[in-house]
Amino acid sequence: MKKKMIKKIPQFKNEDEEFEFWSTHSTADYIDNFKPVQFDLSKLKPSTKTISIRLPESMIGELKKLANKRDVPYQSLLKILLGEKLREESLQI
């Protein structure tokens, strides 16, 4: 079996040049499917931030009931409702 020669990907000056190149070339000629690719994800930051908020137990109870009716976790529902209200308020400004 003849081994396929993997071509080196050229350096591009800008995205337009890269787009033009990949429009006329196959990635199969430039990627070795048998060679593992290493990714460094250690510097990724989560897009959310954990906060602590005190709410009346009755409010949490109502939130849980509503979340149960919608079949979503109550914390997810809280984020949805808060997001909707923030969008509503920002439109009024």
N, C-alpha and C positions, 0 to 999 in steps of 0.2 A: 504494500500500500504506500503510495506516494504522500509524503507529508506536505501539507499546505503551508506556503510561506506567508507569514503574517506581515503586512505592511505597516510602516510607522505612520501614525497620524501626524499630519503637518501642523505647524503653528499657524494660527489665524490672526490677522490684524484686527478683525472686528466680526460681529455676528453675521453681517451680510456675507462676508467672505466665507464664513463657516457654513452658512445656509446654502450658498451656491455650491460649495464642495460636496456636501452630503446629498444635494439634489442630484448629483451626477455620479456618485460613488456608492458602493454597497458597504455597509458596516461589517458584513461577513468577511471582507478582505482585511479588516483592521482589528478584529477582536478574536482572541483565542478563547474558544468556548471551554477549553480544558484547563485553563490557567485561572486559579482563584483570584478574585478581586478583593483587595483589602479596603475597608472603609473605617475611618476614624470618626466615630460619633460622640466621642467623649466631650467635645466642646459645644454640643447642641444644648440649648436651653429649652425647658418646657415653655409652651406658649401660654400656660396658665400659672397663676400664683395662688398659693394657698393663703386664705385669710381666716380669721376667727371672727364670728359675728354672734352676738347674743340676741335671740329672738324669744318672745313669749312662747311657752309650751303650747298654748292654744293655737297660735299661728302655725307652729310646726305641725301640729295635728291636722289642721285644715289643709296645709300644704301637702301632707302625706295622703290625705283622702283624695284630693284633686289629682295628685300624681298617680295614685292607684287607679282612678277612673280612666286616666289617659295612658295607663300602662307604661309609665316612665319612672325612673328613680326621682325621688323628691328633690335631691340636690340639682339634678339636671333641669327639672321643671323650674326651680328657683332661678337658675341661670337664664332660662328662656324668658320667664316673666320679667326679670330684671333688664334683660337686653331689649325686650319690647318697650318697656317703659322708658329706657334711656333713649331709644330711637324716637319715640313719641315726644319726649321732652326736648330733644335737640332740634326737632322740626319746628318747635314753637319759638325757638330763640331767634 
